[in-house]
Structures are given as structure tokens and as C-alpha cells.
Amino acid sequence: MLATLDGVRSAGVELAVIAPPRGPLAEQLAARGVEVVPLAFRGSVGNRLPQRRLREELSRILARRQPALLHANSLAMGRLSGPVAADLALPSIAHLRDIIKLSARAVADLNRHTRLLTASEATRSFHVDQGLAAEKTHVLYNGVDLDEFRPRPKSGYLHRELGLAPETHLVGTIGQISLRKGQDVLVEAASSLARKLPNVHYLIVGERWSGKPESRGFESELRAAANGRLASRLHFLGFRRDVNQVLNELCLLMHPARQEPLGRVLLEAAASGLA
């Protein structure tokens, strides 16, 4: 979404983004001069607010703002906003980037949108087969900014940041820390190759967003490997704003996702000249 903002605004569209008032997204939007309309998804103790309450607040915001178009930028937001937009007779789009089994209720919520966009033909076919309206479901592939993601000589800045010798090879994976993204597969592969490839270090770029116990446990297991069998060779870089430059420093991008509709990082890596 962030990559499209300049183009959308240059076309004369006035933008406002309904989002949590704090966090990386709000910071990025503020830096670009985009208005953030606050919608808190969690209560004071971190619990996710009930869907009904979120829809009531979203309805109040949309009724007050009266936008010409609502764009829901994820499957979850598409499900949340579909009934609200339909009840307000508001033209709306939901953007679906996940291949996951949906309940009949979720499918019905998404079908309330005017149009549905998917990131690939595989994503469209999967969702149409489980009940999404074929006539309103279209494919819009992920794009890449070729000025931002392009081949560059290695500068060695990551080696200096991590205190590594210049001849150290860097293998990385980029994405939200989650079972679906498969960082554990990288850890297992790195562990099995540790003795054969002593000059290779591994980078995990990204953060865990889910607060579910299983997600917390997944991250804990990854970090245990960094303190155990891969001590000093597995590095957690967290959220980065320099992914385009990180890609230029890697020898190899590993993308061990268990399911991936159309991974943008793969396109970005290809544009950067990385295997």
C-alpha cells in the first residue's frame, strides 16, 4: 500500500487511512503526510476488540467521512469492512493476499464488497472455489519499485553493523515472523549445514505481529536456536526500513514460506539481482 501512495495522490486522489494510531504504519503514513484516522483494534490490556464493536466504530467513521471509495488492504480488514460498506451503500474493494480456508461467514462478508482483488491467479482460483463471487474477483499482481530495488555493489554495511568479517557470507529471509513464513525451516537448514559452511551467517528480517501463544512460542524457539546450536551465527534484525539495501548485501535470499500467494520479497530480490 505504501508504495502506491505517491502515484495515487498524483492522480488527484485525496487519501485518508483508517489504522491504529500508533506503530510502524502510522509512522510511515505520517512521514508521507497522509492523514491517519485512528481506529484502535485492541483494548487497554492488549486484547483484540470484538468484531461487532470494531464494525460499529468503523461504521461511525465512514458515515462521518463519506469517502468515495473504501479500500480494505487485507483479507482480515476485508472481512471486517464488507458488511459495513454494504450497509452504507459505499463502493468498496478488498485486497486478498492469503491462501487460507475461509468459513462460510467470512466468504459472505467478503462478497459484500463491490470488488475483490487477489495477488495471483492461484489466490483467485482458491477463493472462488470456496465461494467468492467470480464475477467481482480480479487479479492485481504485486508491483516493485525498480528505482528502489535494483542491483548495487555490496557496501559491507551489514557486516560492519553485525561485527562480521568482510568475507562472511550472508543468507537471509525477510517477512513477518510466523509459522506460515517458515523461519524454522531456515533454522533447521542452517543447523544441518553449520559444520559444512562455517563462514555463513543467517539473518531473519522482520517482526512477530501476532500475540497468540503459539506465535510467541514459535519466535521463542527460533531465538533459542540463536542462543544454542547457531550461537553468534543467527541474527534477528527486526523491522527494517532499508530492505532494498539489505537485499544487495545478501549472497542468497531464502524464502521458506509454507504457503505464499505471490511473495513480493521474491520479486524485490529478483529486481535487486539476487538469487
ABEGO torsion letter per residue (X at the ends): XAAAAAAAAAAGBBBBBBBBABEAAAAAAAAAGBBBBBBBABBAAGBBBBAAAAAAAAAAAAAAAGBABBBBABAAAAAAAAAAAAAAGBBBBBBBABBBBBBAAAAAAAAABABBBBABAAAAAAAAAAGBBAAABBBBBBBBBAAABBBBBBAGAAAAAAGBBAABBBBBBBEBBBAAAGAAAAAAAAAAAAAABAABBBBBBEBBABABAAAAAAAAAAAAAAABAABGABBBAEBBAAAAAAAAABABBBBABABBABBAAAAAAAAAGBX
